[in-house]
């Protein structure tokens, strides 16, 4: 189960923390002995530095950050700002961050966002189960919506295919294939130009690499468009079908898609595509 902080609790404590910081700043300017731990940088933290910052944000106060994240709790809004909880590693529900953004920022649960900002401090609070959770607080200069592929799964290689197979007006077109570090994606268009409903069996899709067969993968975080099981006559739908990652240096891969027509007088064979990855 995902653990998350109470945003209202965070909001109150952030206001307290801000007041405390102001007081501390005044104390230091009056001759206090505390030394600043600010780690100001011109360049954003690297991926490795960002991972270290997650567990020890106080060591990175003032550091610039530029990262992607997925919102997992409905943001809390006030006149002073929007308080966002997000995972910078949504696939593993890890790297929890608290983002303080401009009051006009409009994001919601499950949005994928691009954040540019500065590390304020480390925040510790209690989650819904009574456990202690520590997360960095990021003062955002920019928060903008983006998509899963741009944020977390940019392709290492893109192969434009644009091939279609037509069986009795049941048309499957493979538009392109993307090979990413974590998955392989098939961009497919299904068009029903027959007079009967057709069925597409998405979970029967297969990827063949050499002699190794791979089933369709699940990627619930991505929110890819899915093909409905029933497609009405004259309707067209698009989908992204994910499979396990393949070596981008493979020469060829084969993709298999299955379906049927509700006209039982015709037979629909599997739709088979061979893709050259060395294009």
C-alpha positions in Angstrom: 0.0 0.0 0.0 1.3 3.5 -0.8 2.1 5.6 2.2 1.6 9.3 2.0 1.7 12.3 4.2 -1.4 14.3 5.1 -1.3 17.3 2.9 -3.1 19.5 5.4 -0.6 18.4 8.0 2.2 19.3 5.6 0.7 22.7 4.8 0.5 23.7 8.4 4.0 22.5 9.2 5.5 24.2 6.1 4.0 27.5 7.3 5.6 26.8 10.7 8.9 25.9 9.1 8.9 29.0 7.0 8.4 31.1 10.0 11.1 29.2 11.8 13.5 29.8 8.9 12.8 33.5 9.0 13.5 33.6 12.7 16.6 31.6 12.3 17.8 33.9 9.5 17.3 36.9 11.8 19.2 35.2 14.6 22.2 34.4 12.3 22.3 38.0 11.0 22.5 39.1 14.7 25.6 37.1 15.3 24.3 33.6 15.8 26.9 30.8 15.6 25.0 28.4 13.3 26.8 27.8 10.0 24.7 27.6 6.8 24.5 24.2 5.1 23.4 25.8 1.8 24.8 24.0 -1.2 24.0 26.4 -4.0 24.7 25.2 -7.5 24.3 26.7 -10.9 23.6 23.4 -12.6 20.7 21.1 -11.5 21.6 18.0 -9.5 22.5 14.9 -11.6 20.4 11.8 -11.4 22.7 10.3 -8.9 22.9 13.4 -6.8 19.1 13.7 -6.9 18.7 10.2 -5.5 21.1 11.0 -2.6 19.2 14.3 -2.0 15.9 12.4 -1.5 17.2 10.9 1.8 19.3 13.8 3.0 17.8 17.0 1.6 19.3 19.2 4.3 22.8 18.6 2.8 21.5 20.0 -0.5 19.8 23.1 0.6 19.8 25.7 -2.2 20.7 23.1 -4.8 18.9 23.4 -8.2 16.8 20.5 -9.4 15.2 19.6 -12.7 13.1 16.4 -12.6 9.9 14.6 -13.5 7.4 13.2 -11.1 3.9 11.8 -10.9 1.3 13.3 -8.5 -0.1 10.7 -6.1 -2.3 12.8 -3.8 -4.7 15.6 -4.7 -2.7 18.8 -4.2 -3.6 21.2 -1.4 -4.2 24.8 -2.4 -4.0 28.1 -0.6 -3.6 31.8 -1.5 0.1 31.4 -1.0 0.8 28.3 -3.0 0.0 24.8 -4.2 1.4 21.9 -2.2 2.0 18.8 -4.3 3.2 15.3 -3.3 4.7 13.3 -6.1 6.9 10.3 -6.8 10.0 11.0 -8.9 10.1 7.2 -9.3 6.4 6.3 -9.8 7.0 2.8 -11.1 8.4 1.8 -7.7 6.4 4.4 -5.7 9.6 5.9 -4.5 11.5 9.2 -4.3 8.6 11.0 -2.6 8.9 14.8 -2.9 6.9 17.8 -1.7 6.7 20.6 -4.2 5.6 24.1 -3.3 4.4 25.8 -6.4 2.7 29.0 -7.6 -0.9 29.3 -6.5 -2.0 29.3 -10.2 -0.5 25.9 -10.8 -3.3 23.5 -11.9 -2.4 19.8 -11.4 -4.2 16.9 -10.0 -3.7 13.3 -8.9 -2.0 11.1 -11.5 -0.7 14.0 -13.5 2.9 13.7 -14.7 4.8 16.9 -14.2 8.1 18.5 -15.0 9.6 20.5 -12.1 12.4 23.0 -12.0 13.2 24.5 -8.6 15.4 24.6 -5.5 15.8 22.3 -2.5 14.5 24.0 0.6 14.9 21.5 3.3 14.1 18.0 4.5 10.6 17.5 5.9 9.6 14.7 8.3 6.0 13.8 9.0 3.6 11.0 9.8 1.7 9.1 7.1 -1.8 7.7 7.2 -0.6 4.5 8.9 1.3 6.3 11.7 4.7 5.7 10.2 7.4 8.3 9.8 8.0 9.6 6.3 10.9 11.9 5.3 10.7 13.9 2.0 12.6 16.9 0.5 10.7 20.2 0.1 11.2 21.7 -3.3 10.4 25.4 -4.0 9.3 25.2 -7.7 10.1 27.9 -10.2 8.2 25.9 -12.9 5.7 23.1 -12.9 4.3 21.9 -16.2 2.3 18.9 -17.2 3.9 16.3 -19.5 3.5 12.6 -20.4 5.0 9.3 -19.2 7.2 8.7 -22.2 8.8 12.1 -22.1 9.3 11.9 -18.4 10.4 8.4 -17.7 10.8 6.3 -20.8 12.3 8.2 -23.7 13.0 5.9 -26.7 16.5 4.8 -27.4 15.4 4.0 -31.0 12.2 4.7 -33.0 11.4 2.7 -36.1 8.7 4.1 -38.4 6.8 1.1 -39.8 3.5 2.3 -41.3 2.4 -1.1 -42.5 -1.2 -2.4 -42.5 -2.9 -5.8 -42.9 -6.5 -5.9 -44.2 -8.6 -9.0 -43.6 -12.2 -8.6 -44.8 -12.2 -4.9 -43.7 -10.6 -5.6 -40.4 -7.5 -3.5 -40.7 -4.5 -3.5 -38.3 -1.8 -0.9 -38.9 1.5 -0.9 -37.1 2.5 2.8 -37.2 5.9 2.6 -35.3 7.9 0.8 -32.7 9.8 2.4 -29.9 12.6 0.7 -28.1 13.2 2.2 -24.6 15.4 1.2 -21.7 12.5 -0.2 -19.8 10.0 -1.4 -22.5 9.2 -1.8 -26.1 6.1 0.0 -27.5 4.0 -0.8 -30.5 1.8 2.0 -31.8 -1.2 0.4 -33.4 -4.3 1.6 -35.2 -7.3 -0.7 -35.6 -9.9 0.2 -38.2 -13.1 -1.6 -38.7 -14.2 -1.1 -42.3 -16.6 -4.0 -42.3 -20.3 -4.1 -41.6 -19.9 -6.2 -38.4 -18.4 -5.6 -34.9 -14.9 -6.8 -34.6 -13.0 -7.9 -31.5 -9.3 -7.1 -30.7 -7.6 -9.3 -28.1 -5.0 -7.0 -26.7 -3.8 -9.4 -24.0 -3.1 -12.0 -26.7 -0.5 -9.7 -28.3 3.0 -11.2 -28.5 6.5 -10.1 -29.3 9.0 -12.6 -30.7 12.7 -11.9 -30.4 14.7 -14.7 -32.0 13.2 -17.8 -30.5 12.0 -16.0 -27.3 8.3 -15.1 -27.0 7.2 -12.2 -24.8 3.6 -11.5 -23.7 2.1 -8.0 -23.5 3.5 -6.1 -20.5 1.5 -4.1 -18.0 2.4 -0.5 -17.4 -0.3 1.0 -15.2 1.7 4.1 -14.5 1.9 5.2 -18.1 -1.9 5.6 -18.8 -1.5 4.5 -22.5 -4.7 4.5 -24.6 -6.2 1.0 -24.8 -8.1 -0.7 -27.6 -11.7 -1.6 -26.6 -12.4 -5.3 -27.0 -15.4 -4.5 -29.3 -15.0 -2.1 -32.2 -18.1 -1.0 -34.0 -18.4 -0.9 -37.8 -16.6 2.1 -39.4 -14.8 3.0 -36.1 -11.1 3.5 -35.8 -9.1 3.4 -32.5 -5.4 3.9 -31.6 -3.4 2.3 -28.9 0.1 1.9 -27.5 0.8 -1.7 -26.6 3.8 -2.2 -24.3 6.1 -5.3 -24.2 9.3 -6.1 -22.3 12.4 -4.3 -23.2 14.6 -5.7 -26.0 18.2 -5.1 -27.0 18.2 -2.1 -29.4 20.9 -3.9 -31.3 18.6 -6.8 -32.3 18.3 -7.1 -36.0 14.6 -7.9 -36.2 11.6 -8.5 -34.0 8.1 -9.9 -34.8 4.8 -8.7 -33.5 1.6 -10.8 -33.4 -1.9 -9.4 -32.8 -5.2 -11.4 -32.7 -8.8 -10.7 -33.1 -12.1 -11.9 -34.6 -15.2 -10.7 -36.4 -18.8 -11.2 -35.3 -19.4 -12.3 -38.9 -18.8 -16.0 -38.3 -18.7 -16.8 -42.0 -15.2 -15.3 -42.2 -12.0 -16.3 -40.4 -9.5 -13.7 -39.1 -5.9 -15.0 -39.0 -3.3 -13.5 -36.6 -1.9 -10.2 -37.8 1.9 -10.6 -38.1 4.5 -7.9 -38.6 8.2 -8.2 -38.9 10.2 -5.1 -37.9 13.8 -4.3 -38.9 15.4 -2.6 -35.9 18.4 -1.5 -37.9 16.7 1.1 -40.0 
